[in-house]
Amino acid sequence: VQLVESGGGTVETGGTHRLACAPSGFPADAATIGWFREAPGKEPEGVSAIGFITGDGTPYYTDSVKGRFTISVDNAKKTAYLQMTQLQFEDTAVYYCALYRMIHSHYTPQALGRVVLPKSWDYRGQGTAVTVAS
């Protein structure tokens, strides 16, 4: 299984950007698809997650992106998206798309944000850098 991310780049503060993630294979045991990010000097942070096959289940968002980011799955294209709006300098990071066997709704938001999404992935993309110009 390979996850190919696209959409990274430089955006102005307050701008909008969209990341895409297209898995090359579809492991039968993948239940959740999500995004986590790594910024220099900061702990990795789980950003968002949703059910993989149909995009079902209540999406998870870390507090800092709620109301600004939207995760979705296009089942026909087998592609996941992270729509980012009102981007802030603090959103600058390398964003990774990942697949997980676990069901995201089984975990607390704290666990998802700090441990599960950034450290317990089963399949991960190569990462795409997003820079928000201040």
C-alpha positions in Angstrom: 0.0 0.0 0.0 1.3 3.4 -0.9 -0.2 6.7 0.0 0.5 9.6 -2.4 -0.1 13.1 -1.0 -0.4 16.2 -3.1 -1.2 19.8 -2.6 1.6 21.1 -0.5 3.0 24.6 -1.0 3.2 28.1 0.3 0.0 30.0 1.2 -0.6 33.4 2.6 -2.0 33.9 6.1 -5.7 33.7 5.9 -5.7 31.7 2.7 -7.2 28.4 1.6 -5.5 25.2 0.6 -6.4 21.6 -0.1 -4.4 18.5 0.4 -5.2 15.2 -1.3 -4.3 11.6 -0.4 -4.7 8.7 -2.8 -3.9 5.2 -1.5 -2.6 2.9 -4.2 -4.0 -0.1 -2.6 -6.9 -0.7 -0.3 -6.0 -2.9 2.7 -9.1 -4.7 3.8 -8.3 -3.9 7.5 -7.9 -0.1 7.1 -10.7 1.5 9.0 -9.6 5.1 9.4 -7.8 7.6 7.2 -6.3 10.7 8.8 -3.8 13.5 8.7 -1.1 14.4 11.2 1.5 17.1 11.0 5.1 17.7 12.2 6.4 21.2 12.6 10.0 22.0 13.6 10.5 22.1 17.3 7.0 20.8 18.1 5.6 17.4 19.0 3.8 15.6 16.1 0.1 16.4 16.2 -2.9 14.5 14.9 -4.9 16.9 12.8 -8.0 15.0 11.6 -9.5 11.6 10.9 -12.5 10.0 9.4 -13.8 6.5 8.4 -11.8 5.3 5.4 -14.1 3.4 3.0 -17.2 5.5 3.1 -16.0 8.6 5.0 -18.4 7.6 7.7 -18.3 8.4 11.4 -17.9 11.7 13.1 -14.7 13.3 11.8 -12.1 14.1 14.4 -10.3 17.5 14.4 -7.7 18.8 16.8 -8.9 21.9 18.6 -6.6 24.3 16.8 -8.2 23.5 13.4 -11.8 23.1 14.3 -14.0 25.3 12.2 -11.2 25.8 9.7 -10.2 22.4 8.3 -12.5 19.8 6.8 -11.7 16.2 6.1 -13.6 14.2 3.5 -13.4 11.0 1.4 -14.4 10.8 -2.3 -15.3 7.1 -2.4 -15.5 7.1 -6.2 -12.0 8.5 -6.6 -10.7 6.6 -3.6 -9.2 9.9 -2.4 -9.1 11.7 0.9 -9.0 15.4 1.2 -8.1 18.0 3.8 -9.6 21.3 3.0 -7.8 24.0 5.0 -9.1 27.6 5.4 -8.1 30.6 7.4 -4.6 29.3 7.5 -2.3 30.6 10.2 1.4 30.7 10.5 1.1 28.0 13.2 -0.3 25.6 10.6 3.1 25.5 8.9 4.2 21.9 9.0 4.8 18.7 7.0 1.4 17.0 6.7 1.2 13.3 6.5 -1.7 11.2 5.3 -2.0 7.8 7.0 -4.2 4.7 7.2 -5.1 3.0 10.4 -6.6 -0.3 11.3 -8.2 1.2 14.4 -11.5 2.9 14.5 -10.9 6.5 15.4 -14.1 6.9 17.4 -12.8 4.4 19.9 -10.3 6.8 21.2 -10.4 10.1 23.2 -9.5 13.3 21.3 -6.5 13.6 23.5 -5.2 10.2 22.5 -5.9 10.7 18.9 -4.2 14.1 18.8 -1.1 13.2 20.7 -0.4 9.5 20.2 -2.6 7.5 17.9 -2.7 9.6 14.7 1.0 10.7 14.7 2.6 7.6 16.1 0.3 4.6 15.6 -0.3 4.6 11.8 -0.2 1.4 9.8 0.4 3.0 6.4 1.8 6.5 5.9 2.5 8.8 2.9 5.8 10.6 2.3 4.5 13.9 3.6 3.8 17.2 1.9 5.0 20.6 3.3 2.6 23.4 3.8 4.1 26.8 4.6 1.9 29.7 5.7 3.6 33.0 5.0 3.2 35.4 7.9 
